Amino acid sequence: MKFPEEVYSPKRFREQGSAVVELIATCIEDSISGTQNKVIEMTDPATAMAEVQQWFDQCAADESKDVAGLFSNIYQRAIRLHHPGYLGHQISPPLPDAALASLFSDFLNNGMGVFEMGVAGTAIERFVVKSLAKKMGFSETADGFLTSGGTLGNLTALLAARRAKATDDIWESGVQKKTALLVSSQAHYCIDRSARVMGWGAVGVVKVPVKRDFSMDVLQLEATLEAAKADGLEVIAVVGSACSTATGTFDNLEEIGLFCRRHDLWFHVDGSHGAASVYSKEFGDRVKGLHLADSVVMDFHKLLMTPALATAVVFKEGRWAAENFAQKAEYLWGDANHVDEWHDLAKRTFECTKSMIALKVFTILAVHGEQVFDDNVTALFRSAAEFGALLRSAGDFELATSPQSNIVCFRFTPSGDHDLDLLNRKIRAELLSQGEFYIVQTILDDRAWLRTTIANPFTGKSHFENLLNEIRRIGNAFLKG
Ligand SMILES: *Cc1c(COP(=O)(O)O)cnc(C)c1O
């Protein structure tokens, strides 16, 4: 193709674009109708590499340079989130309209670091963040930004916690004291990683024990704090999980919030997964007390049908969004406009150039209204409760804990004396190689569990029944040897 005319050709884009949209529409149709019976077609990494080489060679040799043809090959080895058998890690099957927003924002490629590099994108981001903050129960003073994933969002919020509460100016002078936070033993690993990135080391994460339902045992907060102080740690924050990753259990945010207030600690809520409950009229009380948080992180890509990565970091006091990364001089000059400079977003985030993350969320809100978020969260949480009830009544299954979100952990427990950890691991491996269901596994109390996230509103009772029957069939076959 002649450069630059042909590679940028609108005519070519029209043809290729239509073919790609047609391909995606067919993929959605096949997934939802069940024509496509596999959610994943697993292979080994070496075969995957060999196939990629093959697709590359095929596309390179093909005169028409067929993008849709290339994508259709890729689809064969992609995990298919729109398939009702997708019950794996926490990520949404994106709304087709939101995928179009991704295409459009990738075309615009507005850098967003400074206002003029994304006038619409910057204002849209503010709109999205402000409307979310309100939904979370914060006042007008709340503010924040969107960033690339809950992992980065949590680190950014914890940097603000450090700036607000640590007695040393660590941002300027480096770590002097032993700084720490309190978090439940069920927290996502990124909290631990954040503490280590900030130079606090493993001792910087003090684990609060959990109750039987895997939520933080708030009655142990006081003693845990005292013990940490006695160990010479300067504790600056408590992180609540809303919800935890493994079992989808919500910490008691209200209790943690009051504890933080009493002890002048920063209260951060890792709501990467479950803070989206604020959109559900039926399940909103799962995050009761969320408004007590100093900072909250929420992923739009987990429960809200938005293509990844789309994460909001919200601060109760919006100035922390603005001051977090400020250099000392800039911070001290206290330019009256400084805090109000919401429109130069790179001052607030790790990213310099950033994609127009907010457009995906804004498109959903503008086209479908907030109700679609309620519809999805409510449908998925109800569906998980239904699955939980099915497991409880089954007799040959054990439920780790009653589902509080759309995450359900369970295991196959046939009668007799068996190594249930081994059996359940084998079941999960066999399901993966069959590819009709995709589920994952986790360890709870040193035992192996099967773990599902109901991510797809098209997944229903018949799929749950089929999954359990399939698990029984595979499990019994293993036991017979
Ligand atoms: C998923 C999750 C994260 C990580 O978020 P990413 O967007 O995958 O980076 C952090 N915390 C919790 C509780 C999560 O569920």
The ligand as an SDF file (V2000), in Angstrom:
LIG
                    3D

 15 15  0  0  0  0  0  0  0  0999 V2000
  -10.0630   -6.5600   40.4520 C   0  0  0  0  0  0  0  0  0  0  0  0
   -9.6560   -5.9820   41.7350 C   0  0  0  0  0  0  0  0  0  0  0  0
   -8.5120   -5.1730   41.8100 C   0  0  0  0  0  0  0  0  0  0  0  0
   -7.6090   -4.9430   40.6270 C   0  0  0  0  0  0  0  0  0  0  0  0
   -8.2180   -4.1330   39.6920 O   0  0  0  0  0  0  0  0  0  0  0  0
   -7.6820   -4.0960   38.1720 P   0  0  0  0  0  0  0  0  0  0  0  0
   -8.6320   -3.1880   37.4810 O   0  0  0  0  0  0  0  0  0  0  0  0
   -7.7270   -5.4990   37.6760 O   0  0  0  0  0  0  0  0  0  0  0  0
   -6.2840   -3.5630   38.2050 O   0  0  0  0  0  0  0  0  0  0  0  0
   -8.2180   -4.6050   43.0240 C   0  0  0  0  0  0  0  0  0  0  0  0
   -8.9840   -4.8170   44.0980 N   0  0  0  0  0  0  0  0  0  0  0  0
  -10.0860   -5.5880   44.0680 C   0  0  0  0  0  0  0  0  0  0  0  0
  -10.9090   -5.7820   45.3060 C   0  0  0  0  0  0  0  0  0  0  0  0
  -10.4570   -6.2080   42.8770 C   0  0  0  0  0  0  0  0  0  0  0  0
  -11.5480   -6.9780   42.8330 O   0  0  0  0  0  0  0  0  0  0  0  0
  1  2  1  0
  2  3  1  0
  2 14  2  0
  3  4  1  0
  3 10  2  0
  4  5  1  0
  5  6  1  0
  6  7  2  0
  6  8  1  0
  6  9  1  0
 10 11  1  0
 11 12  2  0
 12 13  1  0
 12 14  1  0
 14 15  1  0
M  END
$$$$
